[in-house]
Amino acid sequence: MEEFAYINSIRCVKETIYDVKKGGLFGLSEKKEKCLIETYRFRSGRLVEKEIEYMNPTWTKRRHTTYQYINNEKIVEERDYDSSNCIISTTNMTVDMEYDLVKKYKSVTYYSSGNKNLYDPDYKWSHKILLEGESFICRDKDGAETHYFYGNNKKRTKKISYDANGNISEEVYYNINGKVINEVQYDEDGSVKHSEKSYYNEDGLNVRTIVNGLEETCVYDGYGNMIRRTWYPGMQPFEKNYRPNQLVVSEFEYKYDWKGNWTEFKQKRDGVLNRYIVREIIYC
């Protein structure tokens, strides 16, 4: 979720998201189809509840998430419901907010047959003090490990993951502000299956990314919101079938309220409007 201006004065944010498609005679008109409603509730500047309603002409699915804060931990409970309001899955997480680490994780999926599937990695954690900073090692019940390294400023500097056989499966490196600058994922034979490099401006905004040799560039407005993005769909798995090796230009327009939070958003792809969002913000 993006950052809001004057977050301590916000009680609730409701976003209604529309897909925009061509319609009418010769496809000259625009048809807005409501696809998602997201509601966020805050208390003292912290997110305490999130509701997402997914929509299409034949079904609606809902996700409800609550957040509790105890010392440096964030307790997250997420529940998914089908169109009959029956629970289809639950997820519980405990997040160490100081180090941005998911210390506990468990999910259950329920089926109409009455069966259920439990996913519990049963994390085991260890901690080491280093000459320059510290590290945390997370080991799951299958023997795979992830090592997190932090500097003296408690910002993450790198993350290295190993499979159950001790082979490196992923390497991630971070800049001084804790943002990812280089990520490499490996196949079992050690060959690179994914690489990603990110570059930031002086405000910490991502302005350039290279994914598997394909380049993305981003431009922002004075509020720090993206207004232009040039990219290749092949950079993202869910977009890979849309002109994967042809450059796409996305443009974004915003309307802002008096506190500097946007209340209306338009997204254009290659000059054609394809996403529209209306946001209602309730302040204290």
DACORFEN-V533033 format. One record per residue. N is the residue number from 1. RES is the residue in three letters. PSI is psi in degrees with one decimal (none if undefined). D_FIRST is the distance of its C-alpha to the first C-alpha in Angstrom with 1 decimal. Layout:
N_RES_PSI_D_FIRST, N_RES_PSI_D_FIRST
This chain:
1_MET_138.9_0.0, 2_GLU_165.5_3.8, 3_GLU_144.7_6.7, 4_PHE_147.2_9.1, 5_ALA_144.0_12.9, 6_TYR_47.1_15.1, 7_ILE_-31.7_12.4, 8_ASN_-16.7_15.5, 9_SER_6.7_17.0, 10_ILE_131.9_14.4, 11_ARG_-40.8_15.4, 12_CYS_143.2_13.6, 13_VAL_128.5_11.5, 14_LYS_124.2_12.7, 15_GLU_129.4_11.9, 16_THR_119.5_14.9, 17_ILE_131.3_14.7, 18_TYR_136.7_18.0, 19_ASP_139.6_19.6, 20_VAL_126.8_22.5, 21_LYS_156.5_25.7, 22_LYS_140.3_29.2, 23_GLY_-173.5_31.7, 24_GLY_-175.1_35.1, 25_LEU_126.2_38.3, 26_PHE_13.0_37.9, 27_GLY_30.9_34.1, 28_LEU_-12.8_34.1, 29_SER_163.5_31.9, 30_GLU_134.6_28.2, 31_LYS_119.9_27.1, 32_LYS_126.1_23.7, 33_GLU_119.4_22.7, 34_LYS_123.8_20.1, 35_CYS_-16.2_18.1, 36_LEU_139.1_15.0, 37_ILE_123.2_14.2, 38_GLU_131.0_10.9, 39_THR_128.6_11.5, 40_TYR_134.5_9.7, 41_ARG_137.7_12.3, 42_PHE_153.8_12.6, 43_ARG_120.0_15.7, 44_SER_39.9_16.7, 45_GLY_2.2_13.3, 46_ARG_140.7_11.9, 47_LEU_125.4_9.9, 48_VAL_-17.4_12.9, 49_GLU_141.4_12.5, 50_LYS_133.2_10.6, 51_GLU_127.3_12.9, 52_ILE_128.7_12.8, 53_GLU_116.6_16.1, 54_TYR_139.5_17.1, 55_MET_147.6_20.2, 56_ASN_177.7_23.2, 57_PRO_-20.1_26.8, 58_THR_-16.6_28.0, 59_TRP_160.5_25.3, 60_THR_133.0_22.2, 61_LYS_145.0_20.1, 62_ARG_141.6_17.8, 63_ARG_127.4_15.3, 64_HIS_126.4_15.2, 65_THR_134.9_13.3, 66_THR_152.0_14.5, 67_TYR_128.8_13.8, 68_GLN_148.7_16.8, 69_TYR_119.5_17.3, 70_ILE_110.4_20.7, 71_ASN_-119.8_21.7, 72_ASN_11.6_19.5, 73_GLU_144.3_18.3, 74_LYS_121.5_15.4, 75_ILE_120.3_16.9, 76_VAL_129.7_14.8, 77_GLU_124.2_16.7, 78_GLU_132.0_15.6, 79_ARG_132.9_18.2, 80_ASP_137.8_18.8, 81_TYR_146.4_21.5, 82_ASP_-174.8_23.7, 83_SER_-14.7_25.1, 84_SER_8.2_27.8, 85_ASN_25.9_25.3, 86_CYS_140.4_26.5, 87_ILE_129.3_24.3, 88_ILE_-16.8_24.0, 89_SER_152.6_21.9, 90_THR_144.7_20.6, 91_THR_134.2_18.5, 92_ASN_132.8_18.7, 93_MET_147.9_17.2, 94_THR_120.0_18.0, 95_VAL_126.4_15.9, 96_ASP_106.5_17.7, 97_MET_-28.4_15.3, 98_GLU_-38.2_18.0, 99_TYR_0.3_18.2, 100_ASP_54.8_14.9, 101_LEU_134.2_17.1, 102_VAL_102.7_17.1, 103_LYS_-30.0_20.6, 104_LYS_145.6_21.2, 105_TYR_133.9_20.2, 106_LYS_135.0_22.1, 107_SER_149.2_21.7, 108_VAL_130.6_24.4, 109_THR_130.9_24.9, 110_TYR_141.4_27.5, 111_TYR_156.1_29.9, 112_SER_-22.4_32.2, 113_SER_-11.2_35.1, 114_GLY_-11.0_34.3, 115_ASN_163.2_33.4, 116_LYS_154.5_30.2, 117_ASN_121.8_28.6, 118_LEU_127.6_27.4, 119_TYR_113.1_25.3, 120_ASP_97.8_25.7, 121_PRO_-13.4_25.7, 122_ASP_62.1_27.3, 123_TYR_137.7_26.0, 124_LYS_125.9_28.6, 125_TRP_145.2_27.5, 126_SER_159.4_29.7, 127_HIS_138.6_29.4, 128_LYS_140.2_31.4, 129_ILE_126.6_32.1, 130_LEU_172.8_32.8, 131_LEU_-39.6_34.7, 132_GLU_81.3_31.6, 133_GLY_-143.3_28.8, 134_GLU_169.7_28.2, 135_SER_152.4_27.0, 136_PHE_139.1_25.8, 137_ILE_125.0_27.1, 138_CYS_124.2_25.7, 139_ARG_127.8_28.3, 140_ASP_175.9_27.8, 141_LYS_-15.0_30.8, 142_ASP_-5.3_31.7, 143_GLY_-3.9_32.2, 144_ALA_145.9_29.3, 145_GLU_149.0_27.9, 146_THR_128.6_25.0, 147_HIS_124.0_25.8, 148_TYR_129.6_23.2, 149_PHE_138.7_24.8, 150_TYR_146.3_23.9, 151_GLY_-177.1_25.7, 152_ASN_-19.6_27.2, 153_ASN_6.8_24.2, 154_LYS_17.9_22.2, 155_LYS_139.2_20.0, 156_ARG_136.2_20.1, 157_THR_-33.2_22.7, 158_LYS_160.7_23.1, 159_LYS_127.7_22.6, 160_ILE_126.1_25.5, 161_SER_142.6_25.8, 162_TYR_143.6_29.2, 163_ASP_-179.8_30.3, 164_ALA_-18.0_32.8, 165_ASN_3.2_35.6, 166_GLY_7.1_34.4, 167_ASN_140.2_33.4, 168_ILE_125.3_30.4, 169_SER_-21.7_27.8, 170_GLU_142.6_25.0, 171_GLU_131.3_24.8, 172_VAL_131.6_21.8, 173_TYR_147.2_22.4, 174_TYR_155.2_20.3, 175_ASN_-174.5_21.1, 176_ILE_-20.5_22.0, 177_ASN_6.9_18.5, 178_GLY_18.9_17.3, 179_LYS_145.3_15.8, 180_VAL_130.6_17.2, 181_ILE_-22.3_20.3, 182_ASN_131.3_22.3, 183_GLU_131.4_21.8, 184_VAL_130.9_24.8, 185_GLN_144.0_25.3, 186_TYR_148.2_28.9, 187_ASP_173.2_31.0, 188_GLU_-28.7_33.4, 189_ASP_4.3_36.2, 190_GLY_-5.1_34.3, 191_SER_152.2_33.6, 192_VAL_125.5_30.3, 193_LYS_-15.2_28.3, 194_HIS_134.4_25.1, 195_SER_144.9_24.6, 196_GLU_127.5_21.9, 197_LYS_137.0_22.1, 198_SER_143.6_19.6, 199_TYR_142.5_20.7, 200_TYR_153.4_19.2, 201_ASN_-175.2_20.6, 202_GLU_-16.9_21.6, 203_ASP_3.2_18.4, 204_GLY_14.9_16.5, 205_LEU_138.3_15.1, 206_ASN_116.6_15.8, 207_VAL_-14.9_18.8, 208_ARG_134.5_20.6, 209_THR_136.8_20.2, 210_ILE_116.6_23.2, 211_VAL_113.2_22.8, 212_ASN_40.5_26.2, 213_GLY_-9.2_27.9, 214_LEU_137.9_25.9, 215_GLU_138.1_24.3, 216_GLU_137.6_21.2, 217_THR_148.2_21.0, 218_CYS_144.1_18.4, 219_VAL_144.0_19.3, 220_TYR_158.3_17.3, 221_ASP_-174.2_18.3, 222_GLY_-14.1_19.1, 223_TYR_-3.4_15.7, 224_GLY_13.2_14.1, 225_ASN_141.6_12.8, 226_MET_132.5_14.3, 227_ILE_-15.0_17.5, 228_ARG_138.4_19.3, 229_ARG_127.1_19.0, 230_THR_132.5_22.0, 231_TRP_170.5_21.8, 232_TYR_126.4_23.7, 233_PRO_-27.6_22.6, 234_GLY_-11.3_24.4, 235_MET_-21.7_21.7, 236_GLN_127.9_19.4, 237_PRO_-39.8_21.1, 238_PHE_-7.3_19.9, 239_GLU_2.5_21.2, 240_LYS_-21.4_24.3, 241_ASN_-3.1_26.7, 242_TYR_97.7_25.9, 243_ARG_60.4_28.2, 244_PRO_-31.0_27.2, 245_ASN_19.5_29.2, 246_GLN_135.1_29.1, 247_LEU_134.1_27.0, 248_VAL_139.9_24.4, 249_VAL_119.2_23.3, 250_SER_135.7_20.1, 251_GLU_146.9_19.9, 252_PHE_136.4_17.3, 253_GLU_145.6_18.4, 254_TYR_150.2_16.8, 255_LYS_135.0_18.4, 256_TYR_151.5_17.5, 257_ASP_-175.7_18.5, 258_TRP_-12.4_20.7, 259_LYS_0.2_18.1, 260_GLY_12.8_16.4, 261_ASN_139.3_13.3, 262_TRP_145.7_13.6, 263_THR_-10.7_15.1, 264_GLU_137.5_16.2, 265_PHE_135.3_15.2, 266_LYS_135.5_17.7, 267_GLN_129.0_17.6, 268_LYS_138.3_21.0, 269_ARG_117.9_22.2, 270_ASP_41.9_25.6, 271_GLY_-1.9_26.1, 272_VAL_125.1_25.5, 273_LEU_125.5_22.8, 274_ASN_-3.6_20.9, 275_ARG_135.7_17.6, 276_TYR_131.9_17.3, 277_ILE_133.1_14.7, 278_VAL_132.0_15.8, 279_ARG_129.4_13.6, 280_GLU_127.4_15.5, 281_ILE_125.5_14.6, 282_ILE_119.6_17.0, 283_TYR_157.7_17.9, 284_CYS_none_20.2
